Structures are given as C-alpha cells and as structure tokens.
Amino acid sequence: MARTVKKTRVELNNAVFSLPDIVAQAEGYFPDEGLEVELVVPDKRKAMLAGAGARASEHTAIKSFLWHEGIEKGEFAVYHACEWGQMRRTQDTCAGAKVITKRAAVSTQAIIVRGDSRCNVPQDLANVEVAVNFHAGSHYITLGMLAGVMKRDEVRTVHVGIPNQRFKALLNGSIQAAAVMEPWISAAEKLGCKVICEAYYNGLEVADPSVDAETYTALHRAHIRAVDKINEDIRPWLHHLTAEVPADIVKLEPSDLHLPRLRYNHPEPYSPAEFQRTYDFMVAWGLINPASTYDKLVDARVAV
C-alpha cells in the first residue's frame, strides 16, 4: 500500500542557515521521508534583496517578522532563524506558529570595520553605530558581544537592513561598523576589512499548526541526514554561499571561506533551561514581553 505523501512549504533563508534544506532537497532526503517540500523565497525577501536598506535607530520602529512574515500570510509553514528573533516572532504571531526545535545551523556573526578604521578591539566601538538587522541574529548577538566590555548606553545599534545592504553601507562609509554572517565575513576579509569580534549562536525552527508531528518528524529526520552529508564534506556545497556575494563587490571563491566557521549539528529539542537564559536576556533589554513563557512559545512537535 502506497504511503501518503505529506506536503509542506519551507522558507529558504540565507544559504549558510538553509544549507541543510538545500542538501536535503538535492539529495532526495525529503522524498525518502514521504515528503513533498517546496523551498520558498518569500516575496518580501526578494524585494529587500533588490532594494535599499531602511534605516532605524529604535527596534520598536521595525516589525519583528521582517521577511519571515510569509508564515503569517501562508507563503510557507516552516522557517528557521536566530534563537532570540524566533522567540520574539512566536510571541507576535497571529498564525499560531510555535518553536519546535533548535535548527541545524550553528551560526556566527562578526562585527566588521573597514581596513582604515581606527577600531581594533570591541571597546573601540563604544558610542559607534553598528549596523544590524533589528530582530535578527546580528542585532541580538551585537548586544551580547558589546555589553560585556562597555556601558549598556554606549552600545549603539542601528537597523540597516539585510547583509548585503549593511555591507555596502560599510564600504561606502555611511556606517562605521556592521554585523554580518558568512559569506560576508569572508568577503570583508578578502577586501581588507577588520573583524573586531565574533560569536556563535543557535537558531530555532518554527512551524505553524498545519505541520503535524508526523510531518515535522519526517523533516527532522531529513535534516539529520543532510547534516551528516554536510559534515562528511561541505566543500561541494560552498558555492551556494559564495553565490550570494555579487561579483561587483568582490569575487568570492569557495576557497576563501574559513571552514571552521561553518557548523552544523543534528537539530535538538529546545530545552526550558536554554529558553530561560535567552528569555532573561531579552526581558533585560526590553525585547520580549515578560508574559511570553516557555509553555506559550514552544511546542516540541517531534514524534519519538
């Protein structure tokens, strides 16, 4: 008897974050699990990639969903992003989306400056605007990296859109520092920019109510296989990252990427202890409602 094929739509994020989805699709791991998965580039993300970066100095001026708002509109049913942002968006959702697990990609963001900058250590960034994407990993990790070496009111973040927009703003001198992920860190180094500080962080997977435990568990198994494939040899897949840097900025080759920066683990449950640590951080910075508890935001929807 033929099994029923489960259909779902998964958001395609930056390649460094979505590589397990890209690999699972290319290697046929989704069909092997009885899934028909469409990887979706949201319309808003397409517009942001083509446009100029909006600028804002207060996080309250920017909606938390950014391009991920597609889950609110039914464009896709599953997406992943940084741990902090996923908690905030799950709080703000009107579509019943919940955090399901940690994601496979362990990401890094680096604060970079131009090669001629006077800044060399994190303390040099006191009262210097750092371009980030509010409610995304660059925003939260910048607060975490800098608050330990300066007064909180000396940490100055400004929203300058998505990575390519922040990178261009840095190069043209309209901003002095920017937080970016790969492949933009390697692009910056190739252009002679300086990395001031860098830190790794987890992400979370979020799904709407249409994704039942059976479907999500199948996705989970496919992601595990993809992680194993990536960790066996990531080099055949690096072109997905380098393709995101336009050649008119710099010709980035796969060999330019620093492989230890690219970390992928089997996705795991998101524990109450991990949640609490992040919740406390976000409450302290006024980035989440104190009423947004673990039970309200997290649904461990993996069948065992």
Sine and cosine of phi, psi and omega as CSV:
sin_phi,cos_phi,sin_psi,cos_psi,sin_omega,cos_omega
0.00,0.00,0.81,-0.59,-0.04,-1.00
-0.93,0.36,0.66,-0.76,0.02,-1.00
-0.99,0.16,0.44,-0.90,0.02,-1.00
-0.96,0.27,0.74,-0.67,0.03,-1.00
-1.00,0.08,0.81,-0.59,0.03,-1.00
-1.00,0.00,0.75,-0.66,0.00,-1.00
-0.95,-0.32,0.65,-0.76,0.10,-1.00
-0.40,-0.92,0.28,-0.96,-0.02,-1.00
-0.86,-0.51,0.77,-0.64,-0.06,-1.00
-0.87,-0.49,0.73,-0.69,0.02,-1.00
-0.93,0.38,0.69,-0.72,0.10,-0.99
-1.00,-0.09,0.92,-0.39,-0.04,-1.00
-0.99,-0.13,-0.22,-0.98,0.13,-0.99
-0.80,0.60,0.58,-0.81,-0.13,-0.99
-0.85,0.53,-0.59,0.81,-0.02,-1.00
-0.89,0.46,-0.49,0.87,0.03,-1.00
-1.00,0.05,-0.59,0.80,-0.13,-0.99
-0.99,-0.13,0.15,0.99,-0.06,-1.00
-0.83,0.56,-0.65,0.76,0.05,-1.00
-0.86,0.51,-0.59,0.81,0.07,-1.00
-0.93,0.38,-0.67,0.74,0.00,-1.00
-0.88,0.47,-0.70,0.72,-0.01,-1.00
-0.93,0.37,-0.69,0.72,0.01,-1.00
-0.87,0.50,-0.62,0.79,0.02,-1.00
-0.93,0.36,-0.72,0.69,-0.05,-1.00
-0.91,0.41,-0.58,0.81,-0.06,-1.00
-1.00,0.00,-0.04,1.00,0.03,-1.00
0.98,0.20,0.34,0.94,-0.02,-1.00
-0.94,0.34,-0.52,0.85,0.02,-1.00
-0.91,0.41,-0.78,0.62,0.06,-1.00
-0.86,0.51,-0.57,0.82,0.04,-1.00
-0.85,0.53,-0.49,0.87,-0.01,-1.00
-1.00,-0.09,0.19,0.98,0.02,-1.00
0.98,0.21,0.45,0.89,-0.05,-1.00
-0.91,-0.42,0.58,-0.81,0.23,-0.97
-0.92,-0.40,0.96,-0.26,-0.12,-0.99
-0.93,-0.37,0.79,-0.61,0.14,-0.99
-0.97,-0.24,0.82,-0.57,0.07,-1.00
-1.00,-0.01,0.87,-0.50,-0.20,-0.98
-0.94,-0.35,0.80,-0.60,0.21,-0.98
-1.00,-0.04,0.92,-0.38,-0.08,-1.00
-0.87,0.49,0.53,-0.85,0.01,-1.00
-0.85,0.53,-0.63,0.77,-0.03,-1.00
-0.92,0.39,-0.57,0.82,0.04,-1.00
-0.91,0.41,-0.65,0.76,0.04,-1.00
-0.86,0.51,-0.67,0.74,0.00,-1.00
-0.91,0.41,-0.64,0.77,-0.01,-1.00
-0.93,0.37,-0.60,0.80,0.03,-1.00
-0.90,0.43,-0.51,0.86,-0.05,-1.00
-1.00,-0.01,-0.25,0.97,-0.14,-0.99
-0.97,-0.24,-0.08,-1.00,0.07,-1.00
-1.00,0.01,0.46,-0.89,-0.04,-1.00
-0.97,0.25,0.84,-0.54,0.11,-0.99
-0.92,0.40,0.55,-0.83,-0.05,-1.00
-0.89,-0.45,0.69,-0.72,0.05,-1.00
-0.46,-0.89,0.58,-0.81,-0.02,-1.00
-0.98,-0.18,-0.21,0.98,0.00,-1.00
-0.86,-0.50,0.74,-0.67,-0.05,-1.00
-0.90,0.43,-0.39,0.92,0.01,-1.00
-0.93,0.36,-0.25,0.97,0.01,-1.00
-0.99,0.14,-0.17,0.99,-0.07,-1.00
-0.87,-0.49,0.78,-0.63,0.05,-1.00
-0.93,0.37,0.58,-0.82,-0.12,-0.99
-0.93,0.37,-0.40,0.92,-0.13,-0.99
-0.96,0.26,-0.50,0.87,-0.06,-1.00
0.78,0.62,-0.69,-0.72,0.02,-1.00
-0.96,0.27,-0.22,0.97,0.00,-1.00
-0.95,0.30,-0.04,1.00,-0.02,-1.00
-0.88,0.47,-0.17,0.99,0.04,-1.00
-0.84,0.54,-0.48,0.88,0.02,-1.00
-0.93,0.37,-0.45,0.89,0.06,-1.00
-0.96,0.27,-0.39,0.92,-0.06,-1.00
-0.97,-0.24,0.02,1.00,0.00,-1.00
0.99,0.15,0.24,0.97,0.05,-1.00
-0.92,0.39,-0.58,0.82,0.02,-1.00
-0.47,-0.89,0.25,-0.97,-0.09,-1.00
-0.92,-0.40,-0.25,0.97,-0.03,-1.00
-0.69,-0.72,0.67,-0.74,0.12,-0.99
-0.43,-0.90,0.32,-0.95,0.00,-1.00
-0.73,-0.68,0.50,-0.87,0.01,-1.00
-0.28,-0.96,-0.15,-0.99,-0.07,-1.00
-0.89,0.45,0.42,-0.91,-0.06,-1.00
-0.83,0.56,-0.76,0.65,-0.06,-1.00
-0.90,0.43,-0.74,0.67,-0.03,-1.00
-0.89,0.47,-0.60,0.80,0.01,-1.00
-0.92,0.39,-0.60,0.80,0.07,-1.00
-0.89,0.45,-0.70,0.71,-0.01,-1.00
-0.91,0.41,-0.69,0.72,-0.01,-1.00
-0.93,0.38,-0.57,0.82,0.05,-1.00
-0.92,0.39,-0.57,0.82,0.12,-0.99
-0.88,0.47,-0.67,0.74,-0.14,-0.99
-1.00,0.07,-0.16,0.99,-0.13,-0.99
-0.89,0.45,0.56,-0.83,0.17,-0.99
-0.93,-0.36,0.07,1.00,-0.05,-1.00
-0.96,-0.26,0.12,0.99,0.02,-1.00
0.96,0.28,0.33,0.94,-0.01,-1.00
-0.94,0.34,0.56,-0.83,-0.02,-1.00
-0.71,-0.70,0.47,-0.88,0.18,-0.98
-0.94,0.35,0.75,-0.67,-0.05,-1.00
-0.95,-0.31,-0.80,0.60,0.01,-1.00
-0.53,-0.85,0.08,-1.00,0.25,-0.97
-0.96,0.28,0.46,-0.89,0.03,-1.00
-1.00,0.06,0.17,-0.99,-0.04,-1.00
-0.97,0.24,-0.58,0.82,-0.07,-1.00
-0.98,0.21,0.83,-0.55,0.17,-0.98
-0.99,-0.15,0.91,-0.41,-0.21,-0.98
-0.98,-0.22,0.29,-0.96,0.11,-0.99
-0.75,-0.66,0.57,-0.82,0.17,-0.99
-0.83,-0.56,0.59,-0.81,0.06,-1.00
-0.83,-0.55,0.63,-0.77,0.16,-0.99
-1.00,0.02,0.85,-0.52,-0.08,-1.00
-0.89,-0.46,0.45,-0.90,0.11,-0.99
-0.72,-0.70,0.26,-0.96,0.05,-1.00
-0.93,0.38,0.34,-0.94,-0.04,-1.00
-0.89,0.46,-0.44,0.90,-0.02,-1.00
-1.00,-0.05,0.14,0.99,-0.02,-1.00
-0.94,0.34,0.53,-0.85,0.09,-1.00
-0.96,0.28,-0.25,0.97,-0.08,-1.00
-0.98,0.20,0.72,-0.70,0.03,-1.00
-0.72,-0.69,-0.41,0.91,-0.01,-1.00
-0.75,-0.66,0.33,-0.94,-0.05,-1.00
-0.81,0.58,-0.60,0.80,-0.01,-1.00
-0.87,0.50,-0.43,0.90,0.03,-1.00
-0.92,0.39,-0.24,0.97,-0.03,-1.00
-1.00,-0.01,0.11,0.99,0.07,-1.00
-0.86,0.51,0.81,-0.58,0.00,-1.00
0.90,0.43,0.29,0.96,0.10,-0.99
-0.98,-0.20,0.77,-0.64,0.03,-1.00
-0.91,0.41,0.79,-0.62,0.08,-1.00
-0.93,-0.36,0.86,-0.52,-0.01,-1.00
-0.96,0.28,0.80,-0.60,0.01,-1.00
-0.68,-0.73,0.03,-1.00,0.15,-0.99
-0.94,-0.35,0.97,-0.25,-0.05,-1.00
-0.81,0.58,0.64,-0.77,-0.01,-1.00
0.93,0.37,0.38,0.92,0.10,-1.00
-0.76,-0.65,0.10,-0.99,-0.12,-0.99
-0.83,0.56,-0.62,0.79,-0.02,-1.00
-0.87,0.49,-0.58,0.81,0.00,-1.00
-0.92,0.38,-0.84,0.54,-0.12,-0.99
-0.93,0.38,-0.65,0.76,-0.04,-1.00
-0.94,0.33,-0.49,0.87,0.07,-1.00
-0.91,0.42,-0.69,0.73,0.08,-1.00
-0.85,0.52,-0.70,0.71,-0.02,-1.00
-0.91,0.41,-0.64,0.77,-0.04,-1.00
-0.95,0.31,-0.61,0.79,-0.14,-0.99
-1.00,-0.03,-0.48,0.88,-0.09,-1.00
-0.91,0.41,-0.34,0.94,0.01,-1.00
-0.99,0.16,-0.18,0.98,-0.07,-1.00
-0.84,-0.55,0.09,1.00,0.02,-1.00
-0.41,-0.91,0.20,-0.98,0.07,-1.00
-0.91,0.41,0.53,-0.85,-0.06,-1.00
-0.85,0.52,-0.62,0.79,-0.03,-1.00
-0.97,0.25,-0.05,1.00,0.10,-0.99
-1.00,-0.02,-0.18,0.98,0.04,-1.00
-0.99,0.13,0.89,-0.45,-0.07,-1.00
-0.85,-0.52,0.95,-0.32,0.06,-1.00
-0.96,-0.29,0.55,-0.83,0.04,-1.00
-0.66,-0.75,0.70,-0.71,-0.01,-1.00
-0.98,0.21,0.85,-0.53,0.05,-1.00
-0.72,-0.69,0.67,0.74,0.15,-0.99
0.95,0.32,-0.45,-0.89,-0.14,-0.99
-1.00,0.06,0.14,-0.99,-0.21,-0.98
-0.80,0.60,-0.71,0.70,-0.05,-1.00
-0.90,0.43,-0.53,0.85,0.02,-1.00
-0.95,0.32,-0.66,0.75,0.05,-1.00
-0.90,0.43,-0.64,0.77,-0.03,-1.00
-0.90,0.44,-0.71,0.71,0.02,-1.00
-0.90,0.43,-0.62,0.78,0.02,-1.00
-0.89,0.45,-0.60,0.80,0.05,-1.00
-0.92,0.40,-0.73,0.68,-0.06,-1.00
-0.91,0.40,-0.58,0.81,-0.04,-1.00
-1.00,0.08,-0.01,1.00,0.10,-1.00
1.00,0.06,0.07,1.00,0.01,-1.00
-0.98,0.20,-0.19,0.98,0.10,-1.00
-0.62,-0.78,0.54,-0.84,-0.07,-1.00
-1.00,0.01,-0.42,0.91,-0.04,-1.00
-0.53,-0.85,0.44,-0.90,0.00,-1.00
-0.51,-0.86,0.55,-0.84,0.09,-1.00
-0.98,-0.20,0.80,-0.60,-0.03,-1.00
-0.62,-0.78,0.33,-0.94,0.07,-1.00
-0.96,-0.28,-0.07,-1.00,0.14,-0.99
-0.95,0.30,0.55,-0.83,0.16,0.99
-1.00,0.01,0.13,0.99,-0.09,-1.00
-0.95,0.30,-0.46,0.89,0.07,-1.00
-0.89,0.45,-0.74,0.68,0.00,-1.00
-0.92,0.40,-0.58,0.81,0.06,-1.00
-0.89,0.47,-0.67,0.74,0.02,-1.00
-0.88,0.47,-0.71,0.71,-0.01,-1.00
-0.90,0.44,-0.61,0.79,0.00,-1.00
-0.91,0.41,-0.48,0.88,0.01,-1.00
-1.00,0.01,0.07,1.00,0.06,-1.00
1.00,0.04,0.22,0.98,0.08,-1.00
-0.97,0.26,0.27,-0.96,-0.02,-1.00
-0.95,-0.33,0.68,-0.73,0.16,-0.99
-1.00,0.02,0.84,-0.54,-0.03,-1.00
-1.00,-0.01,-0.67,0.74,0.09,-1.00
-0.35,-0.94,0.32,-0.95,-0.12,-0.99
-0.45,-0.89,0.60,-0.80,0.00,-1.00
-0.49,-0.87,0.49,-0.87,0.00,-1.00
-0.99,-0.15,0.42,-0.91,0.00,-1.00
-0.40,-0.92,0.37,-0.93,0.03,-1.00
-1.00,0.05,0.30,-0.95,0.15,-0.99
-0.83,-0.55,0.14,-0.99,-0.01,-1.00
-0.78,-0.63,0.52,-0.85,0.13,-0.99
-1.00,-0.07,0.69,-0.72,0.03,-1.00
-0.82,-0.57,0.63,-0.78,0.03,-1.00
-0.67,-0.74,0.50,-0.87,0.06,-1.00
-1.00,0.03,0.09,-1.00,-0.10,-0.99
-0.90,0.43,-0.25,0.97,0.01,-1.00
-0.94,0.33,-0.29,0.96,-0.04,-1.00
-1.00,-0.09,0.98,-0.19,-0.04,-1.00
-0.98,0.18,0.08,-1.00,-0.07,-1.00
-0.88,0.48,-0.62,0.78,-0.01,-1.00
-0.89,0.45,-0.71,0.70,-0.01,-1.00
-0.91,0.42,-0.73,0.69,-0.04,-1.00
-0.92,0.40,-0.59,0.81,0.02,-1.00
-0.90,0.44,-0.60,0.80,0.06,-1.00
-0.91,0.41,-0.67,0.74,0.09,-1.00
-0.86,0.51,-0.68,0.73,-0.01,-1.00
-0.86,0.51,-0.71,0.70,0.01,-1.00
-0.90,0.43,-0.65,0.76,0.02,-1.00
-0.90,0.44,-0.63,0.77,0.02,-1.00
-0.91,0.41,-0.62,0.79,0.04,-1.00
-0.87,0.49,-0.71,0.70,0.03,-1.00
-0.89,0.46,-0.63,0.77,-0.01,-1.00
-0.91,0.41,-0.66,0.75,0.04,-1.00
-0.87,0.49,-0.69,0.73,0.02,-1.00
-0.88,0.48,-0.63,0.78,0.02,-1.00
-0.91,0.41,-0.69,0.72,0.01,-1.00
-0.88,0.47,-0.73,0.69,-0.06,-1.00
-0.95,0.31,-0.33,0.95,0.11,-0.99
-0.92,0.40,-0.69,0.72,0.06,-1.00
-0.18,-0.98,0.96,-0.27,-0.05,-1.00
-0.99,0.17,-0.28,0.96,-0.17,-0.99
-0.86,0.51,-0.62,0.78,0.02,-1.00
-0.90,0.44,-0.24,0.97,-0.09,-1.00
-0.96,-0.27,-0.05,1.00,-0.11,-0.99
-0.92,0.39,-0.39,0.92,-0.01,-1.00
-0.89,0.45,-0.40,0.92,0.06,-1.00
-0.91,0.41,-0.54,0.84,0.03,-1.00
-0.98,0.20,-0.76,0.65,-0.08,-1.00
-0.91,0.41,-0.45,0.89,0.01,-1.00
-0.91,0.42,-0.30,0.95,-0.02,-1.00
-0.98,0.20,-0.21,0.98,0.02,-1.00
-0.99,-0.16,0.92,-0.40,0.00,-1.00
-0.86,0.50,0.62,-0.79,-0.04,-1.00
-0.90,0.44,-0.40,0.92,0.01,-1.00
-0.97,0.25,-0.17,0.99,0.14,-0.99
-1.00,-0.01,-0.82,0.58,0.10,-0.99
-0.24,-0.97,0.59,-0.81,0.06,-1.00
-0.99,0.13,0.98,-0.18,-0.07,-1.00
-0.99,-0.11,0.82,-0.58,0.01,-1.00
-0.98,-0.19,0.46,-0.89,0.07,-1.00
-0.79,0.61,-0.55,0.84,0.00,-1.00
-0.93,0.36,-0.25,0.97,0.04,-1.00
-0.98,0.21,-0.31,0.95,-0.04,-1.00
-0.98,0.22,0.66,-0.75,0.03,-1.00
-1.00,0.01,0.97,-0.25,-0.19,-0.98
-0.86,0.51,-0.58,0.82,0.03,-1.00
-0.88,0.48,-0.29,0.96,0.07,-1.00
-0.95,0.30,-0.32,0.95,-0.13,-0.99
-0.99,-0.17,0.97,-0.24,-0.13,-0.99
-0.84,-0.54,0.76,-0.65,-0.01,-1.00
-0.71,-0.71,0.79,-0.61,0.01,-1.00
-0.85,-0.52,0.35,-0.94,0.16,-0.99
-0.86,0.51,0.76,-0.65,0.04,-1.00
-0.88,0.47,0.65,-0.76,-0.09,-1.00
-0.80,-0.60,0.26,-0.97,0.10,-0.99
-0.87,0.50,0.49,-0.87,0.06,-1.00
-1.00,-0.10,0.94,-0.35,-0.18,-0.98
-0.99,0.15,0.42,-0.91,0.09,-1.00
-0.84,0.54,-0.59,0.81,0.00,-1.00
-0.91,0.41,-0.68,0.73,0.05,-1.00
-0.90,0.44,-0.69,0.72,0.05,-1.00
-0.84,0.55,-0.74,0.67,-0.10,-1.00
-0.88,0.48,-0.65,0.76,0.00,-1.00
-0.88,0.47,-0.71,0.71,-0.01,-1.00
-0.95,0.31,-0.64,0.77,0.06,-1.00
-0.84,0.54,-0.73,0.69,-0.01,-1.00
-0.87,0.49,-0.67,0.74,0.03,-1.00
-0.88,0.47,-0.72,0.70,-0.06,-1.00
-0.94,0.35,-0.63,0.78,0.05,-1.00
-0.89,0.46,-0.66,0.75,-0.03,-1.00
-0.89,0.46,-0.51,0.86,0.00,-1.00
-1.00,-0.10,0.04,1.00,0.00,-1.00
0.94,0.33,0.54,0.84,-0.10,-0.99
-0.97,-0.26,-0.04,1.00,0.02,-1.00
-0.46,-0.89,0.45,-0.90,0.04,-1.00
-0.96,0.29,0.78,-0.63,0.01,-1.00
-0.85,0.53,-0.33,0.94,0.02,-1.00
-0.98,0.19,-0.11,0.99,-0.04,-1.00
-1.00,0.10,0.99,0.15,-0.09,-1.00
-1.00,0.06,0.17,-0.98,-0.01,-1.00
-0.81,0.59,-0.74,0.68,-0.05,-1.00
-0.89,0.46,-0.45,0.89,-0.01,-1.00
-0.99,0.11,-0.45,0.89,-0.12,-0.99
-0.96,-0.27,-0.38,0.92,-0.16,-0.99
-0.91,-0.41,0.71,-0.70,0.08,-1.00
-0.71,-0.70,0.98,-0.20,-0.06,-1.00
-0.95,0.30,0.99,0.15,-0.18,-0.98
-1.00,-0.07,0.81,0.59,0.07,-1.00
-0.84,-0.54,0.86,-0.51,0.00,-1.00
-0.97,0.26,0.68,-0.73,0.00,-1.00
-0.87,-0.50,0.00,0.00,0.00,0.00
